[in-house]
Amino acid sequence: MFTHISYDPEVLSGKPHIAGTRLSIEFILELFASGATRDEVLKTYLQLSPEAIEEALIYAAQSVKNEVLLDVKVGA
């Protein structure tokens, strides 16, 4: 389903990243969270394509969508 996202234990300790780069999905999200625009990211990181950024955002959204948080109290 994802053509621009790769996993490799030899790259970023296996974190999902944009294929052919050392730019993790986490890093791309942090750029947007800090206020960067899509155009700024593309201008700064020339190895990224608009399609790769779109896939990174879709990947992140799907990951969060399937996340389940448990509130567990552990007694002593």
N, C-alpha and C positions, 0 to 999 in steps of 0.2 A: 504494500500500500504506500509506503514512503520510499521514494527514490533518492531523496537528498539527505536522508538521515542514516547514520551508520553507528554501529557499536563495534568496538574493537578493544580487547583488553590491553593492547599495546598503545592505545591512544587515549589520553585522559583517564586512565584506569578503567576504561570500559563505559564511561559516561556517554549517553547519546550525544552525538555531535553532527555537524554538517559534514557530509562525506568529502574527503579530500582536504579538510581543514582541521584545525585544532580549536574550532569555535564550538563550544558546547551549547546545547539548547538552553541550559540554565543561564549561560552568559548572555545569549541573545535576549532572553526574557528580562534579565537585569538591565540591559540597555534600554529597553522600552519602559521598564518600571522607573528608571531614573529620568525619563522624559525625552529620550531620543526619539526622533521620528523615523519612519521607514526610509525616507530619502537620506537622512543623516547617516543611518546605519549602512546603507548601500554605498554612499560616498566614502565613508571611512573604511569599510571592509570590502574592498573590491572583489574579493574572492566569493562574496555572496551574490546570489541572484534573487530577484523578487520571488521566484518560485520556492527557493530554499527557505526564505524567511516565512513565507506563507505556510510551508510544511512544518516549520518549527513551531509556529503558533498553533496549528491544528494538532500537532503531536502533544503540545503542552495542555491544550484544552481537553483532549481525550484522556490524558493521564490524570488530570484533576477530576474529570467527570467520573472516573472509575474509582477514585480514592474514597476510602471509608475511614472515618475518624471514630475512635472509641474512647469514651470517657470512663476510665476504670479507676476506682479507688482501691488502693491496696492497703490493707490493715497491717499493723506491726505485730 
